[in-house]
Amino acid sequence: MKITGQGMLLRIFIGESDRWHGRPLHEALMLEAREAGLAGATVLRGLAGYGAHSRVHTAKVLRLSEDLPIILEIVDREDRIRAFLPLCDEMIGEGLITLERVEILKYDARKPARAEE
């Protein structure tokens, strides 16, 4: 699949301890994005942050948090991202979802070999 031109970045902010049917929410969302055929997803683990409850989550050694911030980023065409949003709304109880218009300069995927899956 090749994509260039105008696209959309879906950014989802959740907590590391958030779950969906017993699985980490970030993992479940990433797998659902893959199943939906979205171009790609990246999960980022934050060192520190706070959200709607203003509770600070940090990875400091003296205060290890089991609920560090997680950011899931997905880029694809706008129509495909918007079609994925209802599922995000269903799966995410607490969190933040943002959308940004982006210019995709290059996305050229080769078919993966079976050994890579």
N, CA, C and O atoms as CSV, one atom per row, in Angstrom:
chain,resi,resn,atom,element,x,y,z
A,1,MET,N,N,0.848,-1.180,0.000
A,1,MET,CA,C,0.000,0.000,0.000
A,1,MET,C,C,0.887,1.234,0.000
A,1,MET,O,O,1.875,1.294,0.731
A,2,LYS,N,N,0.540,2.203,-0.808
A,2,LYS,CA,C,1.253,3.480,-0.835
A,2,LYS,C,C,0.268,4.580,-0.461
A,2,LYS,O,O,-0.872,4.605,-0.924
A,3,ILE,N,N,0.734,5.479,0.382
A,3,ILE,CA,C,-0.084,6.637,0.763
A,3,ILE,C,C,0.816,7.858,0.712
A,3,ILE,O,O,1.924,7.838,1.246
A,4,THR,N,N,0.348,8.920,0.073
A,4,THR,CA,C,1.012,10.222,0.122
A,4,THR,C,C,-0.061,11.285,0.119
A,4,THR,O,O,-1.213,11.013,-0.218
A,5,GLY,N,N,0.307,12.486,0.489
A,5,GLY,CA,C,-0.634,13.602,0.481
A,5,GLY,C,C,-1.264,13.832,1.835
A,5,GLY,O,O,-0.681,13.506,2.868
A,6,GLN,N,N,-2.453,14.393,1.823
A,6,GLN,CA,C,-3.134,14.742,3.067
A,6,GLN,C,C,-3.595,13.496,3.814
A,6,GLN,O,O,-4.134,12.557,3.227
A,7,GLY,N,N,-3.368,13.514,5.110
A,7,GLY,CA,C,-3.781,12.418,5.972
A,7,GLY,C,C,-4.182,12.956,7.322
A,7,GLY,O,O,-4.328,14.164,7.513
A,8,MET,N,N,-4.357,12.044,8.253
A,8,MET,CA,C,-4.765,12.434,9.595
A,8,MET,C,C,-3.993,11.611,10.606
A,8,MET,O,O,-3.755,10.418,10.415
A,9,LEU,N,N,-3.607,12.274,11.689
A,9,LEU,CA,C,-2.953,11.621,12.815
A,9,LEU,C,C,-3.962,11.508,13.944
A,9,LEU,O,O,-4.490,12.510,14.427
A,10,LEU,N,N,-4.220,10.287,14.353
A,10,LEU,CA,C,-5.054,10.006,15.515
A,10,LEU,C,C,-4.098,9.747,16.665
A,10,LEU,O,O,-3.249,8.860,16.588
A,11,ARG,N,N,-4.235,10.517,17.725
A,11,ARG,CA,C,-3.373,10.360,18.899
A,11,ARG,C,C,-4.274,10.065,20.092
A,11,ARG,O,O,-5.207,10.815,20.381
A,12,ILE,N,N,-3.986,8.971,20.776
A,12,ILE,CA,C,-4.796,8.513,21.906
A,12,ILE,C,C,-3.920,8.491,23.153
A,12,ILE,O,O,-2.872,7.846,23.170
A,13,PHE,N,N,-4.348,9.195,24.189
A,13,PHE,CA,C,-3.636,9.249,25.468
A,13,PHE,C,C,-4.417,8.411,26.474
A,13,PHE,O,O,-5.576,8.706,26.769
A,14,ILE,N,N,-3.788,7.379,26.992
A,14,ILE,CA,C,-4.425,6.506,27.980
A,14,ILE,C,C,-3.387,6.154,29.044
A,14,ILE,O,O,-2.247,6.616,28.987
A,15,GLY,N,N,-3.788,5.343,30.003
A,15,GLY,CA,C,-2.876,4.889,31.043
A,15,GLY,C,C,-2.420,3.466,30.795
A,15,GLY,O,O,-3.129,2.669,30.182
A,16,GLU,N,N,-1.247,3.163,31.271
A,16,GLU,CA,C,-0.671,1.831,31.092
A,16,GLU,C,C,-1.529,0.735,31.730
A,16,GLU,O,O,-1.528,-0.403,31.259
A,17,SER,N,N,-2.250,1.066,32.782
A,17,SER,CA,C,-3.054,0.052,33.468
A,17,SER,C,C,-4.454,-0.106,32.871
A,17,SER,O,O,-5.209,-0.973,33.312
A,18,ASP,N,N,-4.816,0.709,31.882
A,18,ASP,CA,C,-6.135,0.597,31.249
A,18,ASP,C,C,-6.246,-0.733,30.509
A,18,ASP,O,O,-5.300,-1.181,29.860
A,19,ARG,N,N,-7.412,-1.353,30.618
A,19,ARG,CA,C,-7.626,-2.683,30.039
A,19,ARG,C,C,-8.879,-2.708,29.156
A,19,ARG,O,O,-9.795,-1.901,29.312
A,20,TRP,N,N,-8.880,-3.663,28.226
A,20,TRP,CA,C,-10.044,-3.958,27.381
A,20,TRP,C,C,-10.154,-5.479,27.334
A,20,TRP,O,O,-9.316,-6.153,26.735
A,21,HIS,N,N,-11.186,-6.008,27.964
A,21,HIS,CA,C,-11.418,-7.451,28.033
A,21,HIS,C,C,-10.170,-8.207,28.503
A,21,HIS,O,O,-9.789,-9.224,27.924
A,22,GLY,N,N,-9.542,-7.686,29.567
A,22,GLY,CA,C,-8.407,-8.337,30.189
A,22,GLY,C,C,-7.058,-8.084,29.531
A,22,GLY,O,O,-6.024,-8.462,30.083
A,23,ARG,N,N,-7.051,-7.464,28.384
A,23,ARG,CA,C,-5.813,-7.189,27.640
A,23,ARG,C,C,-5.459,-5.715,27.832
A,23,ARG,O,O,-6.361,-4.891,27.981
A,24,PRO,N,N,-4.175,-5.361,27.833
A,24,PRO,CA,C,-3.820,-3.936,27.893
A,24,PRO,C,C,-4.527,-3.163,26.781
A,24,PRO,O,O,-4.520,-3.586,25.625
A,25,LEU,N,N,-5.132,-2.040,27.131
A,25,LEU,CA,C,-5.922,-1.272,26.169
A,25,LEU,C,C,-5.090,-0.836,24.971
A,25,LEU,O,O,-5.561,-0.898,23.835
A,26,HIS,N,N,-3.854,-0.395,25.212
A,26,HIS,CA,C,-3.033,0.051,24.085
A,26,HIS,C,C,-2.786,-1.081,23.093
A,26,HIS,O,O,-2.759,-0.860,21.882
A,27,GLU,N,N,-2.608,-2.289,23.613
A,27,GLU,CA,C,-2.398,-3.449,22.745
A,27,GLU,C,C,-3.677,-3.786,21.979
A,27,GLU,O,O,-3.635,-4.070,20.782
A,28,ALA,N,N,-4.812,-3.754,22.676
A,28,ALA,CA,C,-6.090,-4.052,22.031
A,28,ALA,C,C,-6.405,-3.034,20.937
A,28,ALA,O,O,-6.865,-3.408,19.858
A,29,LEU,N,N,-6.162,-1.754,21.205
A,29,LEU,CA,C,-6.401,-0.721,20.192
A,29,LEU,C,C,-5.480,-0.899,18.984
A,29,LEU,O,O,-5.911,-0.769,17.838
A,30,MET,N,N,-4.215,-1.197,19.254
A,30,MET,CA,C,-3.266,-1.394,18.163
A,30,MET,C,C,-3.692,-2.568,17.285
A,30,MET,O,O,-3.643,-2.474,16.058
A,31,LEU,N,N,-4.105,-3.659,17.897
A,31,LEU,CA,C,-4.524,-4.828,17.132
A,31,LEU,C,C,-5.816,-4.561,16.366
A,31,LEU,O,O,-5.986,-5.055,15.251
A,32,GLU,N,N,-6.723,-3.788,16.949
A,32,GLU,CA,C,-7.956,-3.416,16.235
A,32,GLU,C,C,-7.639,-2.519,15.035
A,32,GLU,O,O,-8.262,-2.640,13.981
A,33,ALA,N,N,-6.662,-1.615,15.203
A,33,ALA,CA,C,-6.247,-0.759,14.091
A,33,ALA,C,C,-5.665,-1.604,12.968
A,33,ALA,O,O,-5.928,-1.360,11.791
A,34,ARG,N,N,-4.883,-2.583,13.341
A,34,ARG,CA,C,-4.310,-3.495,12.330
A,34,ARG,C,C,-5.412,-4.269,11.627
A,34,ARG,O,O,-5.404,-4.401,10.404
A,35,GLU,N,N,-6.357,-4.777,12.403
A,35,GLU,CA,C,-7.483,-5.526,11.837
A,35,GLU,C,C,-8.311,-4.656,10.890
A,35,GLU,O,O,-8.839,-5.143,9.890
A,36,ALA,N,N,-8.417,-3.377,11.213
A,36,ALA,CA,C,-9.178,-2.437,10.375
A,36,ALA,C,C,-8.395,-2.033,9.124
A,36,ALA,O,O,-8.916,-1.326,8.262
A,37,GLY,N,N,-7.152,-2.481,9.032
A,37,GLY,CA,C,-6.348,-2.182,7.856
A,37,GLY,C,C,-5.731,-0.800,7.847
A,37,GLY,O,O,-5.328,-0.307,6.794
A,38,LEU,N,N,-5.651,-0.160,9.023
A,38,LEU,CA,C,-5.035,1.164,9.080
A,38,LEU,C,C,-3.541,1.046,8.779
A,38,LEU,O,O,-2.925,0.011,9.034
A,39,ALA,N,N,-2.975,2.105,8.242
A,39,ALA,CA,C,-1.611,2.076,7.713
A,39,ALA,C,C,-0.581,1.647,8.746
A,39,ALA,O,O,0.333,0.894,8.409
A,40,GLY,N,N,-0.694,2.093,9.977
A,40,GLY,CA,C,0.277,1.724,11.001
A,40,GLY,C,C,-0.034,2.397,12.308
A,40,GLY,O,O,-0.734,3.409,12.351
A,41,ALA,N,N,0.486,1.833,13.376
A,41,ALA,CA,C,0.277,2.378,14.711
A,41,ALA,C,C,1.573,2.270,15.493
A,41,ALA,O,O,2.340,1.322,15.319
A,42,THR,N,N,1.809,3.240,16.348
A,42,THR,CA,C,2.973,3.240,17.220
A,42,THR,C,C,2.507,3.502,18.642
A,42,THR,O,O,1.712,4.412,18.883
A,43,VAL,N,N,2.994,2.717,19.573
A,43,VAL,CA,C,2.678,2.896,20.987
A,43,VAL,C,C,3.910,3.484,21.669
A,43,VAL,O,O,5.008,2.937,21.571
A,44,LEU,N,N,3.712,4.599,22.357
A,44,LEU,CA,C,4.787,5.277,23.078
A,44,LEU,C,C,4.481,5.246,24.569
A,44,LEU,O,O,3.346,5.491,24.979
A,45,ARG,N,N,5.486,4.948,25.374
A,45,ARG,CA,C,5.319,4.921,26.831
A,45,ARG,C,C,5.975,6.164,27.409
A,45,ARG,O,O,7.163,6.405,27.201
A,46,GLY,N,N,5.201,6.939,28.128
A,46,GLY,CA,C,5.698,8.181,28.687
A,46,GLY,C,C,6.461,7.982,29.980
A,46,GLY,O,O,6.250,7.010,30.705
A,47,LEU,N,N,7.355,8.927,30.257
A,47,LEU,CA,C,8.109,8.900,31.513
A,47,LEU,C,C,7.316,9.495,32.663
A,47,LEU,O,O,7.473,9.093,33.816
A,48,ALA,N,N,6.464,10.453,32.338
A,48,ALA,CA,C,5.659,11.115,33.361
A,48,ALA,C,C,4.508,11.831,32.675
A,48,ALA,O,O,4.570,12.120,31.480
A,49,GLY,N,N,3.468,12.112,33.429
A,49,GLY,CA,C,2.342,12.858,32.887
A,49,GLY,C,C,1.198,12.906,33.880
A,49,GLY,O,O,1.240,12.276,34.938
A,50,TYR,N,N,0.174,13.666,33.519
A,50,TYR,CA,C,-1.057,13.679,34.301
A,50,TYR,C,C,-2.204,13.935,33.346
A,50,TYR,O,O,-2.014,14.441,32.240
A,51,GLY,N,N,-3.390,13.581,33.787
A,51,GLY,CA,C,-4.557,13.713,32.930
A,51,GLY,C,C,-5.688,14.424,33.636
A,51,GLY,O,O,-5.465,15.329,34.441
A,52,ALA,N,N,-6.903,14.010,33.330
A,52,ALA,CA,C,-8.107,14.684,33.816
A,52,ALA,C,C,-8.201,14.718,35.336
A,52,ALA,O,O,-8.768,15.654,35.899
A,53,HIS,N,N,-7.650,13.706,36.006
A,53,HIS,CA,C,-7.723,13.657,37.471
A,53,HIS,C,C,-6.566,14.399,38.134
A,53,HIS,O,O,-6.506,14.464,39.362
A,54,SER,N,N,-5.657,14.954,37.357
A,54,SER,CA,C,-4.482,15.700,37.830
A,54,SER,C,C,-3.558,14.886,38.719
A,54,SER,O,O,-2.749,15.454,39.452
A,55,ARG,N,N,-3.666,13.561,38.665
A,55,ARG,CA,C,-2.757,12.695,39.423
A,55,ARG,C,C,-1.507,12.476,38.586
A,55,ARG,O,O,-1.595,12.040,37.438
A,56,VAL,N,N,-0.351,12.774,39.149
A,56,VAL,CA,C,0.902,12.635,38.417
A,56,VAL,C,C,1.319,11.169,38.395
A,56,VAL,O,O,1.321,10.492,39.423
A,57,HIS,N,N,1.671,10.695,37.210
A,57,HIS,CA,C,2.184,9.343,37.004
A,57,HIS,C,C,3.638,9.508,36.578
A,57,HIS,O,O,3.934,10.253,35.644
A,58,THR,N,N,4.538,8.820,37.256
A,58,THR,CA,C,5.950,8.999,36.958
A,58,THR,C,C,6.700,7.677,37.065
A,58,THR,O,O,6.249,6.740,37.724
A,59,ALA,N,N,7.849,7.619,36.408
A,59,ALA,CA,C,8.690,6.420,36.440
A,59,ALA,C,C,9.888,6.614,37.356
A,59,ALA,O,O,10.866,5.874,37.251
A,60,LYS,N,N,9.834,7.592,38.250
A,60,LYS,CA,C,10.950,7.819,39.169
A,60,LYS,C,C,11.201,6.565,39.995
A,60,LYS,O,O,10.269,5.854,40.372
A,61,VAL,N,N,12.468,6.310,40.268
A,61,VAL,CA,C,12.861,5.097,40.978
A,61,VAL,C,C,12.215,5.006,42.361
A,61,VAL,O,O,11.797,3.926,42.777
A,62,LEU,N,N,12.130,6.116,43.067
A,62,LEU,CA,C,11.576,6.085,44.422
A,62,LEU,C,C,10.063,5.931,44.444
A,62,LEU,O,O,9.481,5.609,45.480
A,63,ARG,N,N,9.437,6.158,43.315
A,63,ARG,CA,C,7.973,6.077,43.269
A,63,ARG,C,C,7.562,5.441,41.954
A,63,ARG,O,O,7.068,6.116,41.051
A,64,LEU,N,N,7.770,4.145,41.856
A,64,LEU,CA,C,7.448,3.453,40.618
A,64,LEU,C,C,5.947,3.432,40.384
A,64,LEU,O,O,5.177,3.020,41.251
A,65,SER,N,N,5.549,3.871,39.231
A,65,SER,CA,C,4.139,3.874,38.873
A,65,SER,C,C,3.851,2.686,37.980
A,65,SER,O,O,4.653,2.346,37.109
A,66,GLU,N,N,2.730,2.067,38.189
A,66,GLU,CA,C,2.284,1.002,37.308
A,66,GLU,C,C,1.252,1.533,36.331
A,66,GLU,O,O,0.577,0.757,35.654
A,67,ASP,N,N,1.128,2.838,36.255
A,67,ASP,CA,C,0.141,3.435,35.363
A,67,ASP,C,C,0.766,4.617,34.617
A,67,ASP,O,O,0.251,5.734,34.657
A,68,LEU,N,N,1.871,4.353,33.946
A,68,LEU,CA,C,2.532,5.405,33.181
A,68,LEU,C,C,1.681,5.799,31.972
A,68,LEU,O,O,0.853,5.016,31.504
A,69,PRO,N,N,1.891,7.013,31.475
A,69,PRO,CA,C,1.124,7.454,30.304
A,69,PRO,C,C,1.503,6.633,29.068
A,69,PRO,O,O,2.668,6.295,28.860
A,70,ILE,N,N,0.511,6.328,28.273
A,70,ILE,CA,C,0.694,5.639,26.999
A,70,ILE,C,C,0.070,6.505,25.911
A,70,ILE,O,O,-1.042,7.009,26.065
A,71,ILE,N,N,0.794,6.671,24.813
A,71,ILE,CA,C,0.266,7.397,23.657
A,71,ILE,C,C,0.285,6.437,22.480
A,71,ILE,O,O,1.312,5.832,22.172
A,72,LEU,N,N,-0.845,6.308,21.835
A,72,LEU,CA,C,-0.963,5.499,20.631
A,72,LEU,C,C,-1.171,6.452,19.470
A,72,LEU,O,O,-2.103,7.257,19.486
A,73,GLU,N,N,-0.308,6.368,18.458
A,73,GLU,CA,C,-0.421,7.233,17.289
A,73,GLU,C,C,-0.709,6.383,16.059
A,73,GLU,O,O,-0.059,5.365,15.820
A,74,ILE,N,N,-1.692,6.822,15.290
A,74,ILE,CA,C,-2.079,6.124,14.067
A,74,ILE,C,C,-2.216,7.171,12.966
A,74,ILE,O,O,-2.894,8.181,13.151
A,75,VAL,N,N,-1.580,6.937,11.834
A,75,VAL,CA,C,-1.680,7.847,10.693
A,75,VAL,C,C,-2.256,7.090,9.506
A,75,VAL,O,O,-1.836,5.974,9.201
A,76,ASP,N,N,-3.219,7.711,8.846
A,76,ASP,CA,C,-3.808,7.138,7.635
A,76,ASP,C,C,-4.612,8.235,6.962
A,76,ASP,O,O,-4.564,9.394,7.375
A,77,ARG,N,N,-5.340,7.872,5.942
A,77,ARG,CA,C,-6.238,8.829,5.286
A,77,ARG,C,C,-7.349,9.210,6.264
A,77,ARG,O,O,-7.727,8.418,7.128
A,78,GLU,N,N,-7.864,10.421,6.120
A,78,GLU,CA,C,-8.875,10.927,7.050
A,78,GLU,C,C,-10.106,10.029,7.126
A,78,GLU,O,O,-10.600,9.762,8.221
A,79,ASP,N,N,-10.603,9.567,6.006
A,79,ASP,CA,C,-11.815,8.745,6.023
A,79,ASP,C,C,-11.610,7.447,6.801
A,79,ASP,O,O,-12.519,6.985,7.489
A,80,ARG,N,N,-10.441,6.872,6.695
A,80,ARG,CA,C,-10.166,5.625,7.409
A,80,ARG,C,C,-10.003,5.862,8.909
A,80,ARG,O,O,-10.446,5.049,9.721
A,81,ILE,N,N,-9.374,6.964,9.271
A,81,ILE,CA,C,-9.226,7.316,10.691
A,81,ILE,C,C,-10.603,7.603,11.297
A,81,ILE,O,O,-10.922,7.106,12.378
A,82,ARG,N,N,-11.405,8.393,10.612
A,82,ARG,CA,C,-12.739,8.731,11.151
A,82,ARG,C,C,-13.622,7.487,11.276
A,82,ARG,O,O,-14.447,7.411,12.186
A,83,ALA,N,N,-13.466,6.532,10.394
A,83,ALA,CA,C,-14.238,5.292,10.488
A,83,ALA,C,C,-13.825,4.467,11.708
A,83,ALA,O,O,-14.609,3.657,12.202
A,84,PHE,N,N,-12.606,4.668,12.194
A,84,PHE,CA,C,-12.088,3.935,13.352
A,84,PHE,C,C,-12.512,4.575,14.684
A,84,PHE,O,O,-12.472,3.920,15.725
A,85,LEU,N,N,-12.913,5.835,14.653
A,85,LEU,CA,C,-13.231,6.570,15.888
A,85,LEU,C,C,-14.361,5.961,16.727
A,85,LEU,O,O,-14.236,5.943,17.952
A,86,PRO,N,N,-15.462,5.460,16.139
A,86,PRO,CA,C,-16.504,4.869,16.993
A,86,PRO,C,C,-15.992,3.695,17.836
A,86,PRO,O,O,-16.415,3.522,18.978
A,87,LEU,N,N,-15.096,2.901,17.284
A,87,LEU,CA,C,-14.529,1.803,18.053
A,87,LEU,C,C,-13.666,2.335,19.196
A,87,LEU,O,O,-13.690,1.797,20.303
A,88,CYS,N,N,-12.906,3.392,18.922
A,88,CYS,CA,C,-12.102,4.024,19.981
A,88,CYS,C,C,-13.006,4.515,21.103
A,88,CYS,O,O,-12.708,4.316,22.280
A,89,ASP,N,N,-14.103,5.150,20.738
A,89,ASP,CA,C,-15.040,5.667,21.732
A,89,ASP,C,C,-15.607,4.532,22.588
A,89,ASP,O,O,-15.800,4.692,23.793
A,90,GLU,N,N,-15.866,3.407,21.967
A,90,GLU,CA,C,-16.392,2.248,22.694
A,90,GLU,C,C,-15.352,1.656,23.647
A,90,GLU,O,O,-15.685,1.254,24.762
A,91,MET,N,N,-14.107,1.606,23.211
A,91,MET,CA,C,-13.069,0.927,23.982
A,91,MET,C,C,-12.432,1.784,25.071
A,91,MET,O,O,-11.954,1.252,26.073
A,92,ILE,N,N,-12.419,3.094,24.889
A,92,ILE,CA,C,-11.697,3.983,25.809
A,92,ILE,C,C,-12.662,4.582,26.817
A,92,ILE,O,O,-13.546,5.362,26.462
A,93,GLY,N,N,-12.481,4.206,28.088
A,93,GLY,CA,C,-13.315,4.759,29.146
A,93,GLY,C,C,-12.834,6.135,29.556
A,93,GLY,O,O,-13.592,7.104,29.514
A,94,GLU,N,N,-11.580,6.218,29.950
A,94,GLU,CA,C,-10.950,7.487,30.314
A,94,GLU,C,C,-9.750,7.694,29.419
A,94,GLU,O,O,-8.997,6.759,29.146
A,95,GLY,N,N,-9.575,8.903,28.969
A,95,GLY,CA,C,-8.434,9.196,28.120
A,95,GLY,C,C,-8.690,10.444,27.310
A,95,GLY,O,O,-9.656,11.170,27.545
A,96,LEU,N,N,-7.824,10.681,26.366
A,96,LEU,CA,C,-7.914,11.839,25.485
A,96,LEU,C,C,-7.643,11.364,24.069
A,96,LEU,O,O,-6.703,10.605,23.830
A,97,ILE,N,N,-8.460,11.808,23.137
A,97,ILE,CA,C,-8.282,11.471,21.726
A,97,ILE,C,C,-8.162,12.782,20.963
A,97,ILE,O,O,-9.008,13.666,21.100
A,98,THR,N,N,-7.106,12.906,20.155
A,98,THR,CA,C,-6.945,14.108,19.342
A,98,THR,C,C,-6.751,13.709,17.879
A,98,THR,O,O,-6.331,12.594,17.569
A,99,LEU,N,N,-7.064,14.641,17.005
A,99,LEU,CA,C,-6.863,14.471,15.569
A,99,LEU,C,C,-6.080,15.661,15.045
A,99,LEU,O,O,-6.313,16.800,15.449
A,100,GLU,N,N,-5.161,15.390,14.154
A,100,GLU,CA,C,-4.399,16.454,13.505
A,100,GLU,C,C,-4.289,16.127,12.031
A,100,GLU,O,O,-4.104,14.971,11.650
A,101,ARG,N,N,-4.403,17.148,11.214
A,101,ARG,CA,C,-4.152,16.959,9.790
A,101,ARG,C,C,-2.638,16.882,9.594
A,101,ARG,O,O,-1.882,17.649,10.191
A,102,VAL,N,N,-2.218,15.961,8.762
A,102,VAL,CA,C,-0.799,15.778,8.489
A,102,VAL,C,C,-0.598,15.641,6.985
A,102,VAL,O,O,-1.522,15.306,6.244
A,103,GLU,N,N,0.614,15.904,6.558
A,103,GLU,CA,C,0.985,15.637,5.177
A,103,GLU,C,C,1.864,14.391,5.185
A,103,GLU,O,O,2.932,14.379,5.797
A,104,ILE,N,N,1.413,13.360,4.511
A,104,ILE,CA,C,2.161,12.112,4.443
A,104,ILE,C,C,3.134,12.229,3.276
A,104,ILE,O,O,2.722,12.313,2.119
A,105,LEU,N,N,4.405,12.233,3.582
A,105,LEU,CA,C,5.427,12.368,2.555
A,105,LEU,C,C,5.761,11.031,1.911
A,105,LEU,O,O,6.011,10.951,0.708
A,106,LYS,N,N,5.760,9.990,2.723
A,106,LYS,CA,C,6.041,8.669,2.175
A,106,LYS,C,C,5.486,7.602,3.093
A,106,LYS,O,O,5.726,7.612,4.301
A,107,TYR,N,N,4.746,6.689,2.508
A,107,TYR,CA,C,4.332,5.460,3.180
A,107,TYR,C,C,4.263,4.416,2.094
A,107,TYR,O,O,3.350,4.414,1.269
A,108,ASP,N,N,5.225,3.540,2.101
A,108,ASP,CA,C,5.331,2.530,1.062
A,108,ASP,C,C,5.624,1.218,1.762
A,108,ASP,O,O,6.741,0.992,2.226
A,109,ALA,N,N,4.644,0.371,1.836
A,109,ALA,CA,C,4.811,-0.888,2.558
A,109,ALA,C,C,4.984,-2.043,1.586
A,109,ALA,O,O,4.274,-2.158,0.587
A,110,ARG,N,N,5.929,-2.874,1.901
A,110,ARG,CA,C,6.086,-4.117,1.159
A,110,ARG,C,C,5.332,-5.197,1.903
A,110,ARG,O,O,5.121,-5.093,3.112
A,111,LYS,N,N,4.931,-6.217,1.202
A,111,LYS,CA,C,4.253,-7.332,1.862
A,111,LYS,C,C,5.255,-8.030,2.773
A,111,LYS,O,O,6.338,-8.405,2.323
A,112,PRO,N,N,4.904,-8.212,4.069
A,112,PRO,CA,C,5.851,-8.852,4.989
A,112,PRO,C,C,5.977,-10.331,4.710
A,112,PRO,O,O,5.022,-10.974,4.275
A,113,ALA,N,N,7.157,-10.870,4.961
A,113,ALA,CA,C,7.354,-12.311,4.873
A,113,ALA,C,C,6.657,-12.970,6.046
A,113,ALA,O,O,6.519,-12.352,7.101
A,114,ARG,N,N,6.225,-14.181,5.891
A,114,ARG,CA,C,5.514,-14.903,6.952
A,114,ARG,C,C,6.310,-14.975,8.251
A,114,ARG,O,O,5.718,-14.947,9.330
A,115,ALA,N,N,7.617,-15.065,8.176
A,115,ALA,CA,C,8.456,-15.182,9.367
A,115,ALA,C,C,8.419,-13.941,10.228
A,115,ALA,O,O,8.696,-14.021,11.424
A,116,GLU,N,N,8.084,-12.791,9.657
A,116,GLU,CA,C,8.052,-11.535,10.416
A,116,GLU,C,C,6.767,-11.374,11.221
A,116,GLU,O,O,6.745,-10.584,12.165
A,117,GLU,N,N,5.740,-12.065,10.898
A,117,GLU,CA,C,4.443,-11.887,11.582
A,117,GLU,C,C,4.423,-12.544,12.923
A,117,GLU,O,O,3.411,-12.488,13.623
